Amino acid sequence: MSTFRAYLLSILSAVVMSVAWWFPGSSSCAVLGWLSTLLLVAAVRSPALSYGSISVYGFITNCLGFYWLFATIKGFGGFDYFAASLIFLLFVVASANQQLIFLFLYRRLPGFFSKSALGIACAWLTAELISVRIFPWSLGHTQLAFLPLTQIVDVLGTPTLAFLMLWSSEAAWRLIVEKERRRILAAPFVVLAACLIYGAERVSHFSTPLADKVAVTLIQANISVAEKHNIKYFERNKERYVELSTAAAKPNSLVIWPESVITDFIFDGVNSVTQDRRLPFLGDNVGLLVGALTYRSQSEIFNSALAILPDGKIAQPYHKRILMPFGEFTPFASTFPWLKEINATAGEFTPGSAVSIFDYRFDDPARKAAKVSPLICYEDIVPSLGRAATEAGANVLVNITNDAWFGDSVAPYQHHLIAAFRAVENRRFLVRSTNSGLTAIVDPLGQTVAQLKPFSDGVLNYDVGLPQERSLYTSLFGDALWWALSALVCLCGLLKLPSFRQKDHVSASRKNV
């Protein structure tokens, strides 16, 4: 019966978490996130918890929560139904390894972690950080709508949320259900209350409008996947963006186009629009940030962001640093060349290696320079990239992407949810320009303050603030605390490993006797 209970609690927790991810960024998502966390704690506290029951959690959550990945693998990677199914299954099984790592570490932590209700939180967070995951979701991402709580990430990063949820949930379960009476179990609630007080102050502080702003115009032309990659439509697609931009752009503004709007390869050493007629120029002191494909040589091609400054000059392009597997490169193709044959549509792009800060200065003396740092595609879900850009001087973070590959699914909203945490961590506006949605503006509190309807063509105008202050996360901590904690947890697991093997050996010997 206890084994059945462990499996049931794991399944319930996984289903609730999956449903939470179907409503990303909503209050329902936040509530379901807490409920799922409590059920997860109940499953872990069950004496009959096994590697099998905890793996069920990982399998269900990744399968149901991110169901859309199958269609993306099939469409973006160009695989047939059978191959796409195998790759999706591999993704689900590989992602579920996070839960196996969690349980392995949890069972090897010293007694102090259990007494203070820190065991589940520390082991889970370590597993989140050290696991290799294509889609790095976290329990904490469910809490975006809970503004006073999410503000703490500007100190210690987004992992703080999952840690607080698990720590306080374990303490609550042990106090209420298991009837434990330890003073130390009150600690997470004191910390949680302090975080909420801090968060309320941050909400008040960043709700004050900023004096320094830049007028931004986002263009969403809603070009279909078929048209975007058909050479017959390359010029027409670009002209559609030019038409929308010309009609909407105002002097002293910055127009932003999505990822790879210009699909003719542009030399990455071009420094003026006069050097290549394919490059657009809107005039009237209008800056332009354009997604384009560029090249440096026959063997070096890039997915890039081009900054066309108000005077027509072009800065050195930003080249995408994290490439999309099976779309922009084929993993392990150098070792196994036959992989290219089953994935013939994949490109062979070269990754970039550095942050770029584009300095847009306008004739209007009342407007401060916008120091823009681009993040291409899903680079905005990687915390270290947003932090590095802000450290380098960016006062606006810009994501240009093409999420049309996800189809009419919840995926663009999930992408937007995770990306929004870059705004809170670094206290910067995050501007997201997409081909088909979700085109939106996220303020430094993590709130989506303006957006366009997905799968429609349109223009979004917004005056984006230019904050100057840096968060403690950006200037000091980053995720260093959590990596240090993870190192400690892993060390505990490794130090106890010999005794674990010895116990297994003794048990086997007794069985033989």
N, C-alpha and C positions, 0 to 999 in steps of 0.2 A: 504493500500500500504506500509506503514512504517513497519507493522508487517512482510509482505512478504520480505521486504528488510533486516530486521534483521535476519530472517531465512536463506535467500540466502547468506548473508555475512558469517554467522556461518558455513554453509555447505561448501562454497568455501574455507574458512580458514582451515576447517578440512580436506578436500580433498587434498589441497596443502600440509599440514603438513604430511598427510599419505604418499603421493608420496615422500616427502623428506626422510621419514624413509625407503623407498624402495631403496635408494641410500646412505646408511650411510657412513659418512666420506668423501664424495666427495664434490667438489665445488658446484655441483648442489644442494646437500643437504643444503649447507650453504645459497645459494641464495633463495631457496624455503622456508627455515626457516624464513628468513627475510620477504618474501612476505606473508607467512601465518600469521606472527605476525602483519603485517600492516593490513591485512584483519580482524584479530581478534579484533584489536583496533577499526576498523571501525564498526564492529558489536556491540561492547560494547558501543561505543559512540552513537549508534542509540537510539533514544528516546523510541522505541518500543521493546527494548531488554527485553526478559522475561526468566524465568527459563526454559521454554520449548525450546526456541531457543538456549540458551547456552548449554543445555543438549545434543542437537543434535550434537554440536561440539565434546563433549566428547564421545558420542556413536560412531560417525563415525570414529574419530581418533583411538580409541582403537580397533574398529572392523576391519578397513582396514589396519591400520598401523601394527597391530600385529596379523594378520589373522592366522599365523602359530601356535598360541597357542592352537587352537582347536586340531590339530593333535598331539601336544605334550601332552595335557591332555589325549587324547585317548590312545596314545601309552605308555607314561611314567606312567600314572596312572592306565592303564589297564581297563578303562571304556568302555562300549559299546557306540554306536553312539549317542543314545538318551541321556544318562547320560552326555557324553562329551559335547554335545550341550547345555544342561542346565547349566553345570559348566562354559562353555565359555560365555554364555549369562549373567550369574551372574557376571563373571569377567568384562564384558563390562559395565553392568549397575552400578556395584559397583565403577568401575574406573571413570565413568562419574559423580559420586558424587563430585569429585574434582571441577568440574565447578559450581555445585550448591553452594558449600562452597565459591568459589570465588565470585559469584554474591551476596551472602548473606553479605559477608564482605565488598565488594566494595560499596554497597549501604549505608553502615553505617559508612563510614570513615568521619572524620571531613573535613571541607572545605579546609584546608591547602593542603591536599593531592590532591584534584582536581585542585586547583590553580597552583600547581607546577608540574602537570602532573604525579604525583607519585601514584595516586589512583589505576590504573590498575596493575602497576608493583608490588606494595606492596601487594595487595589483591591476585593476582595470585600466587606470590611467597609463600605467607603464605599457600594458598590452596595446593600448591605442597608439602610443607614440612609437613603439619599436616595430609594429607590424607594417609590412609593405602592403599598402592599399591603393587601388586605383581611384576610389572615391572616398576621400578621408572624412567621413561623417563622424560626428560625436554626439553623445547624449546631450552635451551642453548646447549644441546648435538648436535644440528644440525650444530654447528659452528666449529667443529674440524678442518676442512680444512682451516679455516680463522685463520692462525697461529698467526699473531700479536694481534688479539683480544683474543684468547683463553689463552694466557699467563697470563692474569690477575688472573686466578683461583689459581695461586700459592700464592696469597695474601688472598683472601676472599672466595675462593672455587668456584665450578662450578655454584651455584645459581646466581653468579654475572652476568653471561652471559644472562640468561633469564631476569634478572632485567634490564640490559642495553638495551636489545632489546625492551622490552615493554615500558620502560621510553622514549627512543628516538623515538620510533614509535608513541607513543601518542602525543609527542610534535610536531613531523613532521606533523601528521594528523591535529592537531589543528592550526598550523601555515599556512599550505598550503591549506587545504580543508575548514576549518572553519574560516579562516582569522583572527584568534586571534592575538593580538599584545601585548604580555607580555614579558618583558625581562627575566623573570624566565624560560620561555620555551626554552631559549638558553642553560640553565644549562646542560641538558643531553648531548648535543653535545660537550661541553667543556670537560665533564668527559670522554666521548667516545674518544675524541682526545687524552686526557692524557693517557688513557688505551692503545691506539694504539702505542703511543710513547714508553711507558713502555714495551709493547709487543715486539716492534722492537728491543729494547735493550736486552731483554731476549733471543730472537731468536739468536742474534749475540753472546751473552755470551755462550749459551749452544750448539752452533754449533761448538765450539772448542773441538777437540777430547780429551778424558781423558787419562791420563797416566796409571792410575790403571784400569786393566781390568781382567775379568775372561772368559776363553773360555767355551762356553756353547754349548751343543749338544741336540737339541730337537728331540724326536722320535715320529713320527706320523704313526702308523701301520694300521690305517683305519679298525679297527675291526667292523663288523656290529653289530647292536643292538642284533640281534638273536644269533650270535656267542658269544658275550660278556656275555650273561646271560644264556648260555647253559653250564651246568656243564661238558659236554663232551669235550668242547673246552678250559676250563680254563687253562690247562697246555700248550696247543698248542699256545694259545694267548700270554702267558707270554714268551714262547720260541721265538715267532716272535719278541718281543721287545728285547730280549737278542741278537738275530742274528743281528738285525739292529744296536744295540748299540755297539756290539763287532766290527763290521765292520767300524763304524764311529768314535768311541771315541778315543781321543788322550790323552797321559799323561798330567797330570796337568789340567784336564778339568772337567766340571760338566755336567753329563748327566741327563736329566729330562724326566720322563715318565708322561703320563696323569693321570687323576683321576681313581682310582680303577682298575688299571691294574691287581694287585694281588687280586683275589676275594676269595681265601682261607683265612679264618680269621687267622690273626697273633696276638699273645699275645702282648699287648702294653707295656709290661715290658721287652721285648727282648732287649738286648744291644750289640749283636754281630751277624754277619752273621753265625758264627759257631754254634749258638744255634738253628737255624732253616734252614734246607736245602732248603726250598722253597724260601728263600731270595736270590736274585742275588748279585753277587760280580764281578765287571769287572776287578779289579786289576789295575796294572800299574799307581798307584796314581790317580785313577779316582774316583770322587765322584758321588753319584747317589741320586736323589730325586724321590721317587716312590709313586704313588697313590695306597693305599691298604686299605682293610677292616681289622679292628682290633677289639679285644675284651679285656675287663678287667675282666669281669665275665659273667655269663649266662644272666644277665639282662642288661649289659652294652656293647653295640657294637657301633663302630664308623666308620665313613668315614674319613680316615686319610691320612696324608702325612708322609712317612718314610724317614728319612735322613740317608743314608748309607755313612759314611765318607770314605775318601780315604784309611784309615787303616783297614776298615772292621767293625769298631765300629758303633753303631746305637744310635742316640740321642733319647730322649723321643719324641714320635710322636706328630704331630700337629693333633688335631681333629677338623673337620669341625664344625663351630659354628652356622651357619644358614642353617638349613636343608630344603630340598625341600618338600613342602606340596604335599601329595598324592603319593609321590615316596619314601621318606625316613621316613615319618610319616603321619598319617591321622589326620588332624585337628579335634578337638572336639570329638575324638574317645573315650576318657575317660568318657565323659558325655553321648555320644550317641554311644554305642558299635555296633549298627547295621551298622554304617558307614564302619566298617571294612569288613563287609560281601559284600558290593558292591565295595569295593576297596581291594580285597584280596591280590593283588600283592605288596601292599605297605610294606616297611620295618618298623621296630620299632627302629630306630637308636637313640643314645643318643647324644645331642649336646655337643661340646667342650665348654670350658670356658675361654681360654687364648690364647694370641699371642705366636707364637713360632719363635725363631730366630735360624737358623741352621748355625753353623760356619764351613765353608769349608776351611781348610788350606791345601795347597799343598807343595810338597818338593821344588818346584822352588822358591827360595828366592826372585825372581824378581816379583812374583805375590802376591798381597795383598789378605788377607782373604776375601772371599765372605760371607757376612752375609745375608743369604737368609730367607725371610719370605714367607711362602706359603699361598695362598688363594684358597679355593677349590670351584669349580663350579661357581655359580654366586655371590660368596662373593666379587669378584673384582668389582661389580657394586655398592658396598656399601662404600661411601667415608670414613666413620669413621673407617672401618677396615684397609684400606690402610694407613690412617694417624696414627693409633695406632701402626701398624707394623713399620713404619718409625721412630716414636717416640721411639720405643723400641730398635732401632739401626740397622734396616735393611738397607743395601745399594743396595739390589736387591729385587724387588717384583716379585713373581712367582705365576701365576695362572695355576692350573692343572684342567682340566675339560673334560667332555664328552658331546659335543654338538650334537652327532649323533641323539639324540632324536628329534632334530628340523628338521631333514631330509634335503633335498636339497631346502632350503628356504633362505630367507634373515636374519633369526634369528641369526645365528652365527656371521654375520657381525654387526648386531645391538648390540649384546652382546659385541663384540670387540670394537665398537664405544664408548659405555658407559664406559667400562673398561679402555680405553686409557686415560681418564681424571685422573685416579689415578696416572699415570706417571707424568702429568703436575702439579697436585696439590702438589705432594711430591718431584718432581724433582729427580725421580728415573727411571731406566729402568724397564719396565714391560715385563716380559717374560711369554708368554702364550703357554702352551703345551697341546694340545688337541688330542683326539682319531682320529677325522676325519676332523678337521678344526674348527676354524681358528687358526692354529699354527703360531705364529708370535712374533716379537720383536718390542716393542714400546719404542722410546727414550724419554728423559725427556721433549722434546718439544711436545710430543703427536703424533709424526710421526711414522708410521709403516715402519721401515727401512728394514725388511726382513720378508718373510712369505712363507709358503708352500701352494700349491694348495689344496683346500678342496677335500675330498673324494678321496684321493690318499695316498699311503704309501710313506714315504720319511723321510729324515733327514735334519735338519736345523742347520748349524754350524755358530756361530757368537761370536765375542769378545764383551762382554757386559761391558760397563763402570761401575765403582764403585764410584759414586759421594759421596762426604762427606758433602757438605753444605746442610743445611736444609732450606726449604722455610718458609716464614712467616705463610703460611697456616698450615704447620706441627707443627712448634714450638710455635706458638702464637695464631692465630685466629681460625683456624678450621672453622666451620660453625656457630660460636657463634653469629656473627653480625646478620645473617639472622634469627636465632632462637629468638634473642632479638627483632628484627623487627616484627617477626610473633607474638610474645607475645603482643607487642604493638597494632598490628592490631586486634588481637582477643579481647584484652581489650576494644578497641574502639567499636567493634561490640557488646560486652556484655553490655557495659555502655549505648549504645543506644537502646538496646533491650526493656527495659521497655517503652520508648517513642513510640517505634514501636507498641507494644501491645496496648498502650493507643490510638494511632491513629486508629488502627484497630477497637478498641472498640467504639470510637467516630463515625467512619464511619458506623459501624453496627447500632449504635443508630439512626443516621440520616436516614438510610434506613428504619428502623422500623417506624420512625415518618412519 
